[in-house]
Amino acid sequence: MGLYSLITGRRGPSGFGSASTAEEVTLGIDATNLTAIITGGTGGIGMETARVLSKRGVHVVIGARNMGAAENAKTEILRQNANARVTLLHLDLSSFKSIKAFVREFHALHLPLNLLINNAGVMFCPYQLSEDGIELQFATNHIGHFLLTNLLLDTMKNTAKSSGVEGRILNVSSVAHIYTYQEGIQFDSINDICCYSDKRAYGQSKLANILHANELSRQLQEEGVNITANSVHPGLILTNLFQHTALLMRFLKFFSFYLWKNIPQGAATTCYVALHPSVKGVTGKYFADCNEVTPSKLARDETLAQKLWDFSVKLINSVSKKNYLGFGDTT
């Protein structure tokens, strides 16, 4: 799926393309037996993903940092679909404490978990550290989702085993993963302000999303678990994610309007990989425009993916006396 396909909307092998919408790619799918967690489902493509999944019958649990925005999103989803099942829980992905509290509250609901959509993110932030002392884009976009996924993994495994229904984990990445630091991930200087670039730090976090999904996929396959893990590029969509460069993005969009998607189109790839039957059993892949595509060479580096996994575990454990990756410990 190249530039020509993006501009023209030409459909790929899946039967869908850049012009396809989230509703179109899920048309006719009955997902009333599924439960999904969507991070950042309060606006933009996250909210559209939540809306469309709930329209197909999924019980959607939205993890949100801004609960006021979450309530507004839920109200709008219910306005369009009175039968929608939407649950709201507070979640700040830059905070280990918040992530652990979210998992504890989710477990208290005694719900199954079929789909985990790691959608939330921050972009092009000025240099700052999270409350746990980690560069904010890496903390929010990668480490937070890495921790959340690991703490929910046993629930997903139990659900897949008891229901016989394949579980699916999606990391929302970006084509920006190609624009990262030279070594891909700055393991030795993740927090260094001296070499910080807001654009490359974002690309680094999006590369980490793909590497995380790939290594998780490998481990799940090795374990024989009925859960897939993939990553997606939603496309260029002007949402609140661009809050730090809004004027620049509007300027660029004026001269490259043919490359940009609207929100229903931007949510299509996520919804396709989450629900479409043709993706059953497909794991460790990267999707754009609802079709499997090839990411960068660094994103395909298995050694780098394993190194990132080990680094992430050590980083999380280094900032707390407790082991936050104790799967059975969510108290």
C-alpha positions, 0 to 999 in steps of 0.5 A: 500500500504505497502513496498512490493507494493512499491518494486514490483510496485504491483497495488492497488485498483485504478489500479495503483501503485508505478511504475505508471507514471504521463502520465499513470494515466492520459491517455485518460483524456481530461482536456482542460476546466481546469485551474490549479495553481502549485506552484514550477512547475519549476523542479522535480515532480512539472515540471513533473506535469505541463508538464503532466497536460498541455499535457492533455489540462490544462491551467497551471499557474506556481508560481515560485520563480526563474523566470529563472528556470520557463522560462526554464521549460516553454520552455521545456514543449512547446518543447514537446507540442507546444499547451501547455498553460503555464503562469508564475507568480513570487511567493515566498511562504516564503513572505506574500508580494509576495503571495499577489502580486501573487494572485493580478496578477493571478486575473488580468488574469481573469482566472477560477481556477479549480485546486490548487496544493500546491507543492513547498517546502524546506527541511532540511534547517539550522535554519533561519527565513522568511522575516516575522519572521517565521521558514523557513520550516514552513513558506514556506511549510505550512503557505505560502500555507495556505495563498495562498489557502485562498486568492484563495478560492473565485475564486475556489468557483466561478469557481466550481459554474459557471462551475459545475465542481468539484474543487480540492485542493492538498497539496503535503505532505510526509511520513516524516510527521510521523517524527515530534516533540512529540506534532506534531506541536510546537505551543508555540515554532514554532520559537525557535532555541534552540529545532530546528531540521531540520528533525523534522521541515520538518516533522512538516511542512508536518504534517501541510500539511495534517492537513490543507487539512483535516480541509479545506475539513471539512469546504468545506463540511460543506459549501456545496461547490463543492471543494475537498481537499486532500494530497499526498505523492509522494514517495522518489525522488532525486530532488533539494529538497534534496540540503541541504543533497544531499551527504547523500541522494545519499549514502542512495539511493545506499543502498535502490535503490528499494525504490526510484522513478524516477520523472515521477513516483513521479508525478503520485499520484499528477496527479492522484488525480488532474485529475482522474475521480475515485477521484471525490467526494473524500475529506479529504484523504491522497494518496500514490502510487495513492491509498488512505492510512492511515496517522499517528495518529496525521495527523488524529487528527481533534482537532489538525487540527482545532487548527492548522487552528486557529493558522495559521490565528493568526500567519499570522495576527500577523505579519502584520497590515493588515488582509491578510486573507480578501478574498475580499482584494487582493490589 
